[in-house]
Structure formats: C-alpha cells, structure tokens
Amino acid sequence: MLLHALIFVALFYMQQANTEVIDVIRPATVKALLVAENPQAKNEALQRQQQAQRVQDQRRQEQARAETAQREELQRREAEQVAQQKRTELQQRQEQEKRQAEQRQVAEQQKQRDAEQQKQRDAEQKRQQEVAAQQEAQRQEQRRQQQALAAQQDAAAGEAARTDAEFVMAYSAAIHDLVQQNWSRPPSARNGMIVVLRITMVPTGDVLDVAIVQSSGDFAFDRAAESAVLKVGRFRELQGMPTRLFDRNFRSFLLTFRPQDLLN
C-alpha cells in the first residue's frame, strides 16, 4: 500500500510538471479548452473562485464590522460627550446651588449679626435713656433741695435781716435818746431844724469822732448836737452787740438829729 501510494504521488507530480510544460508551449485557446475539459483544473478554478469570494466576503464583513465599530465608537463618544456635558451641567448646578446656599447662609448670618447689633444698640439707647432720666431726676432733686435750702436760707436771712433791722432800729433809737438827753437847746433853735452827724465808734461804744455831714443852717444848733454826742462819750448799750452787726451799722454811721422838743 505504501509503495502504491508513493508511485501515485510520483506520477501525480510528473503529470503536473508535464502539464505545466505543455501549458507553456500550448496556445491560450488550447489551454483554456484543456482546462475546461480537465475536471481537476475546473475544480481548482472553482475553489480559487470560492476562496476569492470568501476573502471578499470576509473583507466585506471586516469592513462592516469596522464601520459598525466606528459607528459604535462615534455613538459611544457622543454618549460620553452628552454624559460629560450632563455631568458638567450637574456639577455647575451643584456648585451654583452651593454658592447660593453659602450666600443665603452668609446673608442669614449677616441678618442675625445686624439684628444682634440693633438689639445691642436698642439696649444701649434704653440704658442711656434710663441713665439720663436718673441723672435728670437727680438734678431735679438737687435743684429742689437747693431751692428748698435757698428758701430756708432766704427765710433765715430775711428773719436775720428783720432781726438785724430791729436791732439797728432799737440801738439807733437808744443812741438818739442818749444824745437827746445830753442836748442843750440853743436860743436860736427853731422848729424843723435838723442836722446830720457822722459818728465814729469802736465796739466798746466809745465815740472816736463826730462830724457834721449836713448842717441845719444854724451854727449854734449844729454845735449843740455835736456837743451832745461828745457828752455821751460811750454808748454802753452797744457793748453786747455782735461784731458783724456793729461793723456793718455802727462803726461809722449817720445820725439825723431832730430834737423832740422842737416838734412842739
């Protein structure tokens, strides 16, 4: 069997070689006829045609797959772009919402701070008003007390003035009476004559000086009045007088001498 197979293969190759040599030297028409008449060559041509058709189909399939892959890649890219755009829009919207939330939070915090500051200002204003009202009440109370004290002082001063005036009038009357008692009426004295004397004394009541400030017009009358004061010499009634009252009224004072016996 092996030997027969070897012989068959050798004969086949020899036939192929002879066929190729014949094909070279044969005309194309004859070769085509021979091929057409040769079943083996026909089968080979058919196989080559089928193989070419398969290659062509395979190329068309590959091209279709490539076009499909390209379309899918384009669609994928478009979908990715749409998704990216949506993600970008979503991110922008989220960022905008975040900024708006932050702005609302800042505005709310500022509103709370403004309200707190206004509350503090109102409280401070109220406190200042209360302090001002207290100060005003204190000032009014002080004025009232001062007015009451001034009224008391005025009343006391008025009372003291009235008392001092009464004392002065009493002392003046006593001095006038003493001068009147020591006065000697001159022959020239007439009704209506008066003389004003300035008397200077010390707190003991001693007379230091007597001067005529306003003359009666009659020399003898004036000198008689002056002599009457000098005769008294010391007004003992003034010795117990308060110093302030003496200094104010009797250290140097005017005495209007109008003898009572001239009024008759």
C-alpha positions in Angstrom: 0.0 0.0 0.0 2.7 2.4 0.9 4.6 1.6 -2.3 1.4 2.2 -4.4 0.9 5.5 -2.7 4.4 6.6 -3.4 4.1 5.6 -7.0 0.8 7.5 -7.3 2.3 10.6 -5.8 5.3 10.4 -8.2 3.1 10.0 -11.2 0.9 12.9 -10.0 3.8 15.3 -9.7 5.2 14.2 -13.1 1.8 14.8 -14.6 1.7 18.2 -13.1 5.1 19.0 -14.4 4.2 17.8 -17.8 1.0 19.7 -17.7 2.8 22.9 -16.8 5.3 22.4 -19.6 2.5 21.7 -22.1 0.7 24.8 -20.8 3.7 26.9 -21.6 4.1 25.7 -25.1 0.4 25.4 -25.8 -1.6 28.3 -27.1 -4.1 30.0 -24.7 -7.1 28.7 -26.6 -5.9 25.2 -26.4 -5.0 25.7 -22.7 -8.5 27.0 -21.9 -10.0 24.1 -23.7 -7.8 21.7 -21.8 -8.6 23.4 -18.6 -12.3 23.3 -19.3 -12.0 19.7 -20.3 -9.9 18.9 -17.2 -12.2 18.4 -14.2 -9.4 18.7 -11.7 -8.4 22.2 -13.1 -12.0 23.1 -13.2 -12.4 22.2 -9.6 -9.2 24.1 -8.7 -10.5 27.2 -10.5 -13.8 26.9 -8.7 -12.0 26.5 -5.4 -9.9 29.6 -6.2 -13.1 31.5 -7.1 -14.8 30.4 -4.0 -11.7 31.2 -2.0 -11.6 34.7 -3.6 -15.3 35.0 -2.9 -14.7 34.0 0.8 -11.9 36.5 1.0 -14.1 39.2 -0.5 -16.9 38.3 1.8 -14.5 38.3 4.8 -13.3 41.7 3.7 -16.8 43.0 3.4 -17.6 41.6 6.9 -14.5 43.1 8.3 -15.3 46.4 6.7 -18.9 46.1 8.0 -17.6 45.3 11.5 -15.1 48.2 11.2 -17.9 50.5 10.1 -20.1 49.2 12.9 -17.3 49.6 15.4 -16.7 53.1 14.1 -20.4 53.9 14.4 -20.4 52.4 17.9 -17.3 54.3 18.8 -18.8 57.5 17.4 -22.0 56.8 19.3 -20.0 56.0 22.4 -18.1 59.2 22.1 -21.3 61.2 21.5 -22.9 59.5 24.5 -19.7 60.2 26.5 -19.9 63.8 25.4 -23.5 64.0 26.4 -22.8 62.3 29.7 -19.8 64.6 30.3 -22.0 67.6 29.4 -24.6 66.4 31.8 -22.0 65.8 34.5 -20.6 69.3 33.8 -24.1 70.9 34.0 -24.9 68.9 37.1 -21.6 70.0 38.7 -22.2 73.6 37.7 -25.7 73.4 39.0 -24.5 71.9 42.2 -21.8 74.5 42.5 -24.3 77.2 41.8 -26.7 75.8 44.4 -23.8 75.5 46.9 -22.8 79.1 46.2 -26.4 80.2 46.6 -26.7 78.2 49.8 -23.5 79.8 51.1 -24.8 83.2 50.1 -28.0 82.6 51.9 -26.1 81.4 54.9 -23.9 84.5 54.8 -26.9 86.7 54.4 -28.7 85.0 57.2 -25.6 85.3 59.4 -25.3 89.0 58.5 -29.0 89.4 59.2 -28.5 87.8 62.6 -25.5 90.0 63.3 -27.4 93.1 62.3 -30.3 92.1 64.5 -28.0 91.4 67.4 -26.2 94.7 66.8 -29.6 96.5 66.6 -30.6 94.8 69.8 -27.5 95.9 71.5 -27.9 99.5 70.2 -31.5 99.5 71.4 -30.4 98.1 74.8 -27.6 100.7 75.0 -30.0 103.5 74.0 -32.5 102.4 76.6 -29.8 102.2 79.2 -28.6 105.7 78.3 -32.1 107.0 78.4 -32.6 105.4 81.8 -29.3 106.9 83.0 -30.3 110.3 81.6 -33.6 110.0 83.3 -31.9 109.1 86.6 -29.5 112.0 86.2 -32.3 114.3 85.3 -34.2 113.1 88.4 -31.1 113.6 90.5 -30.6 117.1 89.0 -34.2 118.0 89.7 -34.0 116.6 93.2 -30.8 118.6 93.7 -32.4 121.8 92.3 -35.4 121.1 94.6 -33.1 120.7 97.6 -31.1 123.7 96.6 -34.3 125.7 96.1 -35.5 124.5 99.5 -32.2 125.3 101.1 -32.1 128.7 99.4 -35.6 129.3 100.5 -34.6 128.3 104.0 -31.6 130.5 103.8 -33.6 133.3 102.3 -36.1 132.9 105.1 -33.3 132.7 107.7 -31.6 135.7 106.1 -34.9 137.6 105.9 -35.5 136.7 109.5 -32.0 137.7 110.4 -32.3 140.8 108.4 -35.6 141.6 110.1 -33.9 140.9 113.4 -30.8 142.9 112.5 -33.1 145.8 111.3 -35.0 145.6 114.5 -31.7 145.6 116.5 -30.4 148.6 114.4 -33.6 150.5 114.9 -33.5 149.8 118.6 -29.9 150.8 119.0 -30.4 153.8 116.8 -33.3 154.9 119.0 -31.2 154.3 122.1 -28.4 156.4 120.7 -30.8 159.1 119.6 -32.4 159.2 123.1 -29.0 159.5 124.8 -28.0 162.3 122.5 -31.3 163.9 123.1 -30.8 163.7 126.9 -27.4 165.3 126.7 -28.5 168.1 124.3 -28.8 171.7 125.4 -31.2 173.8 123.4 -29.6 176.9 122.0 -31.6 180.2 121.8 -31.5 180.1 118.0 -33.1 176.7 117.7 -36.4 176.6 115.7 -39.0 174.1 114.7 -38.0 171.9 111.7 -34.2 172.2 112.3 -32.2 169.0 111.7 -28.6 168.2 111.5 -26.9 165.0 110.2 -23.9 163.8 112.1 -21.4 161.1 111.2 -20.4 159.3 114.4 -17.3 157.0 114.5 -17.1 154.5 117.4 -15.4 151.3 118.5 -17.1 148.1 119.6 -16.9 149.2 123.2 -19.3 152.0 122.3 -16.7 154.8 122.8 -17.1 157.7 120.4 -13.9 158.4 118.4 -15.2 161.3 116.3 -18.2 163.4 115.4 -18.5 165.3 112.2 -21.3 167.4 110.7 -22.4 165.9 107.4 -25.5 168.1 106.8 -25.8 171.4 108.6 -29.1 172.7 109.9 -28.1 176.2 108.8 -27.6 177.3 112.3 -24.1 177.2 113.7 -25.2 177.1 117.4 -27.8 174.3 116.6 -25.1 172.2 114.8 -22.6 172.7 117.6 -25.2 171.8 120.3 -25.9 168.5 118.6 -22.2 167.7 118.2 -21.6 168.6 121.8 -24.5 166.3 122.9 -22.8 163.3 121.3 -19.4 164.1 122.8 -21.1 164.4 126.2 -22.4 160.9 126.0 -18.8 159.7 125.3 -19.6 156.0 125.4 -22.8 154.2 124.3 -22.7 151.2 126.7 -25.8 149.7 125.1 -23.6 148.8 122.1 -21.1 146.7 124.0 -23.1 143.4 123.7 -23.8 143.9 120.0 -22.5 141.2 117.6 -19.3 142.3 115.8 -20.7 141.9 112.3 -23.8 144.0 113.2 -21.6 146.6 114.8 -19.2 146.8 111.9 -22.0 147.0 109.4 -24.1 149.6 111.1 -22.4 151.5 113.9 -18.6 151.6 113.4 -19.3 154.7 111.3 -22.9 155.7 110.9 -25.1 158.8 110.2 -27.3 160.2 112.9 -30.1 162.5 111.9 -30.6 164.7 114.9 -34.1 166.1 115.2 -34.8 167.2 118.9 -38.3 166.2 120.1 -38.8 169.5 121.9 -38.6 171.4 118.6 -41.7 169.5 117.3 -44.0 171.1 119.9 
